[in-house]
Amino acid sequence: MKEIEDRNSQDKELINPKGILNYKNKGSQSVFRLFGIELTAPSGLKNPGTVYISFILVNLIIFLVLRSFVTG
């Protein structure tokens, strides 16, 4: 039981309190709406547009790299 408590305290120390994905969940906010599709994010998340754009760009880069391996 003591090992579990020690492991939990170590996990709490590893969390970066200033990270981009650490936020308080206070509901949701609308980030973008197009053709009836709405992207929402937790209202406590700072710069949700940056998170969405980063996610899309990283996935696009991965797709292009994998496509070049398949066609090459």
DAVEN-V685935 format. One line per field, one symbol per residue. ss: DSSP state (h for helix, s for strand, l for the rest). phi: phi as a letter, one per 20 degrees, with the letter a starting at -180 (. if undefined). burial: + if it has 24 or more other C-alpha atoms within 12 Angstrom, else -. A space follows every 10 residues. Layout:
ss=???
phi=???
burial=???
This chain:
ss=lhhhhhhhhh hhhhllllll lllllllsss ssssllssss sslllllhhh hhhhhhhhhh hhhhhhhhhh hl
phi=.fffffffff fffffefdff debeedocce dbcblndded bgfefelfff ffffffffff ffffffffff ee
burial=---------- ---------- ---------- ---------- +---+--+-- ---------- ---------- --
